[in-house]
Amino acid sequence: MIYDLHSHSIFSDGTLSPEALVERAHEQGVNVLALTDHDETKGLSAARKKAEELGIKLINGVEISVTWRNNQTIHIVGLNFDPASEALQNGLIEIRTERIRRAKKIAEKLDKCGIPNVWQELTEEVGFEAVTRTHFARYLLDRGHVKEMQKAFTKWLGKNGKAFVNGKWASLEEGVKWIVEAGGQAVIAHPVRYNMTRTKLESLVIDFKACGGRGIEVIANRSTPDEIAQTASIARRHELLASVGSDFHVPGNPYVELGRNLELPTDCKPVWHDWQLKPG
């Protein structure tokens, strides 16, 4: 069984429709896929219909931006929840509203730096207003303002970038609570990406578990053996369930593909250990 519990479609910052994402997962041999768009669940229905046609299991998923302690942004993946939950959907509306506010501010800063009309062009291209920093990065790359995606964050969109705008997200406690109240499991996404010291990461895990968090991504896109060993150790010591996910966004990236290199260490307890899964 191949599980991939972190992926994105055009309903956030991916480039494939939910249907095309599921088709690609099927081609890559994925048996169980979670669609985890940023702060949005609109793609789940279409993804599930396609998954049923192809005979793979689609898990309800979402990736929520939250704030921890001193304005540290953390991403929490919600898995296997009821998307009809009023508390969850109301919370996601709040975050999407903030994301739009931030995106407009970023566009204003880019305009002042001599890159005009970004907001209008981006919303026309993307087709909805939940524009993420990844959309801005692709825009800057496609228009020749940077030579690679990472430069877009370093020069423009990251913490020290010319167009950086800090997001005011829900708290860690709120985000986890929404997922739990919807009957799901909350998982810390790509923990090593936050560039924390081990002590700080341990503190995050303690706070996360205290407010109802259940799991941690032991394998996230491009995890190295050392990173997998580190997060697996954290999962064991804190009795967290282990999750895996490619964090797939776009085809053509040779380092990030659906279902690739996602085998958990045998001494980790998987997040799906008690899921009642049926084909399709």
C-alpha positions in Angstrom: 0.0 0.0 0.0 1.3 3.4 -0.9 0.0 6.4 1.1 0.4 10.0 0.1 -1.3 12.2 2.6 -0.2 15.7 1.5 -0.9 17.1 -1.9 -2.3 20.3 -3.6 -4.6 21.1 -6.5 -5.7 24.3 -8.3 -7.9 25.1 -5.3 -4.8 26.3 -3.5 -1.3 26.5 -5.0 -1.1 23.4 -7.1 -1.4 23.4 -10.9 -3.5 20.3 -11.4 -7.3 20.0 -11.1 -8.4 17.7 -8.3 -9.4 15.1 -11.0 -6.0 15.4 -12.7 -4.2 15.1 -9.4 -6.0 11.9 -8.6 -5.3 10.5 -12.0 -1.6 11.3 -11.6 -1.6 9.6 -8.1 -3.1 6.6 -9.7 -0.5 6.5 -12.4 2.2 6.6 -9.7 0.7 3.7 -7.8 -0.8 5.6 -4.9 -3.5 3.6 -3.1 -4.5 6.2 -0.5 -4.4 9.9 -1.3 -5.2 13.0 0.8 -5.9 16.2 -1.0 -4.8 18.9 1.5 -5.3 22.3 -0.2 -4.4 25.3 1.8 -7.3 26.4 4.0 -9.8 25.0 1.4 -11.8 21.9 0.9 -13.7 22.7 -2.3 -11.7 20.2 -4.4 -12.6 17.2 -2.3 -15.9 16.3 -4.0 -14.4 16.2 -7.5 -11.3 14.4 -6.3 -13.4 11.7 -4.5 -15.5 11.1 -7.6 -12.4 10.5 -9.7 -10.9 8.3 -7.0 -14.0 6.2 -6.9 -13.7 5.7 -10.7 -10.1 4.7 -10.5 -10.4 2.5 -7.4 -8.2 4.4 -5.0 -9.1 5.9 -1.6 -9.4 9.6 -1.2 -9.0 11.0 2.3 -10.5 14.3 3.3 -7.6 16.7 3.9 -6.7 20.3 4.4 -3.5 22.3 5.3 -4.2 25.1 7.8 -1.9 28.0 8.4 -1.7 28.8 12.2 0.4 31.0 14.4 2.4 29.6 17.3 3.9 31.6 20.1 5.8 34.7 18.8 4.2 34.9 15.3 5.8 31.7 14.1 3.7 30.4 11.1 3.1 26.6 11.3 1.2 24.4 8.9 -1.2 21.8 10.3 -2.6 19.1 8.1 -6.0 17.8 8.9 -6.9 14.3 7.9 -10.0 12.1 7.7 -12.4 14.7 9.0 -16.0 15.7 8.1 -15.8 18.6 5.6 -19.3 19.6 6.5 -18.2 20.6 10.0 -19.5 24.2 10.6 -16.7 25.0 13.0 -14.0 23.9 10.5 -15.5 25.7 7.6 -16.1 29.0 9.5 -12.4 28.8 10.6 -11.2 28.3 7.1 -13.3 31.2 5.9 -11.5 33.4 8.4 -8.1 32.2 7.2 -8.9 32.7 3.5 -10.1 36.2 4.3 -6.8 36.9 5.9 -4.9 35.3 3.0 -6.7 37.6 0.6 -5.8 40.7 2.7 -2.1 39.6 2.8 -2.0 38.9 -0.9 -3.4 42.4 -1.8 -0.8 44.0 0.5 2.0 42.0 -1.2 0.7 43.1 -4.6 0.7 46.7 -3.4 4.3 46.4 -2.3 5.3 44.9 -5.6 3.6 47.7 -7.4 5.6 50.3 -5.4 8.7 48.4 -6.4 7.9 48.7 -10.1 6.0 45.5 -10.7 2.4 46.7 -11.5 -0.9 44.9 -12.0 0.1 41.7 -10.2 -3.2 41.3 -8.3 -5.4 41.7 -11.4 -3.3 39.4 -13.5 -2.9 36.7 -10.9 -6.6 36.6 -10.1 -7.4 36.4 -13.8 -4.9 33.5 -14.2 -5.7 31.5 -11.1 -9.5 32.0 -11.3 -10.1 32.6 -7.6 -8.9 35.0 -4.9 -7.1 32.7 -2.5 -3.8 33.7 -3.9 -0.8 32.3 -2.0 2.9 33.4 -2.0 3.6 30.4 -4.3 1.4 32.1 -6.9 3.4 35.3 -6.5 6.6 33.4 -6.8 5.5 31.7 -10.0 4.4 35.0 -11.4 7.8 36.6 -10.7 9.6 33.6 -12.2 7.4 33.6 -15.4 7.8 37.3 -15.9 11.6 37.1 -15.6 11.9 39.0 -12.3 13.8 36.1 -10.8 15.6 33.1 -12.3 14.3 30.5 -9.9 11.4 30.1 -7.5 13.6 30.3 -4.3 14.9 33.6 -5.4 11.4 35.0 -5.5 11.1 34.2 -1.8 14.6 35.4 -0.9 14.4 38.7 -2.8 10.7 39.5 -2.6 8.3 37.3 -0.6 10.3 35.8 2.4 10.7 37.4 5.8 13.5 39.7 4.6 12.0 40.3 1.1 11.0 43.6 -0.3 7.3 42.6 -0.5 7.0 40.5 2.6 3.7 40.8 4.5 3.2 38.8 7.7 0.0 36.8 7.9 -2.3 37.0 10.9 -3.5 33.4 11.2 -5.5 31.5 13.7 -3.7 30.2 16.8 -2.3 26.7 16.9 -4.9 25.8 19.5 -7.8 27.1 17.2 -6.6 25.3 14.1 -6.2 21.9 15.9 -9.5 22.4 17.6 -11.3 22.8 14.3 -9.9 19.6 12.9 -10.6 17.6 16.1 -14.2 18.9 16.3 -14.7 17.8 12.7 -13.7 14.3 13.7 -10.2 14.4 12.1 -6.6 14.1 13.1 -4.2 17.0 13.2 -0.7 16.5 11.9 2.3 18.9 12.0 3.3 19.4 8.3 6.9 19.2 7.2 8.4 19.9 10.6 12.1 20.3 9.5 11.1 23.1 7.1 10.7 25.6 9.9 14.4 25.7 10.5 13.9 25.4 14.3 16.4 24.2 16.8 15.7 20.8 18.2 14.7 22.3 21.5 12.2 24.7 19.8 10.7 21.9 17.7 10.3 19.8 20.8 8.4 22.7 22.4 6.1 23.0 19.4 5.4 19.2 19.6 4.6 19.5 23.3 2.2 22.4 22.7 0.7 20.8 19.7 -0.1 17.5 21.6 -1.5 19.4 24.6 -4.2 21.0 22.4 -5.2 17.7 20.8 -2.7 17.2 18.0 -2.2 13.5 17.0 0.5 13.2 14.4 3.6 14.5 12.6 4.9 14.1 9.1 7.9 11.8 9.4 8.4 11.9 5.7 7.7 15.2 3.8 8.9 16.1 0.4 12.6 15.5 -0.1 13.2 14.4 3.4 16.8 13.2 3.9 17.5 10.0 5.9 18.8 12.2 8.8 15.6 14.2 8.8 13.4 11.1 8.7 15.4 9.6 11.6 14.9 12.9 13.6 11.2 13.2 13.1 10.7 9.4 13.6 12.4 9.8 17.0 10.2 12.7 17.9 7.1 10.7 16.9 8.2 7.7 19.1 9.2 9.7 22.1 6.0 11.9 22.1 3.7 9.0 21.1 2.6 10.8 17.9 1.2 9.0 14.9 3.5 9.2 11.8 2.3 10.6 8.5 3.8 10.8 5.1 3.2 13.1 2.1 4.9 14.3 -1.0 3.5 17.8 -0.7 3.0 17.6 -4.4 2.2 20.9 -6.3 3.3 20.7 -9.9 4.3 18.0 -12.4 7.8 18.1 -13.8 9.7 18.5 -10.5 12.1 15.6 -10.5 12.5 15.7 -6.7 8.8 15.8 -5.7 6.4 13.2 -7.1 3.2 11.7 -5.8 3.8 8.5 -3.8 7.6 8.5 -4.2 9.9 7.5 -1.3 7.2 7.6 1.3 7.8 4.3 3.2 7.6 4.8 7.0 10.3 3.4 9.3 8.9 0.1 10.7 9.0 1.3 14.3 6.6 4.2 13.7 2.9 3.9 14.3 1.1 5.2 11.1 -1.6 7.8 11.3 -3.8 5.4 9.3 -3.4 2.5 11.6 -7.1 2.5 12.8 -8.7 3.9 9.6 -11.5 1.8 8.3 -10.5 1.9 4.6 -12.5 0.5 1.7 -11.5 0.6 -1.9 -12.6 3.7 -3.8 
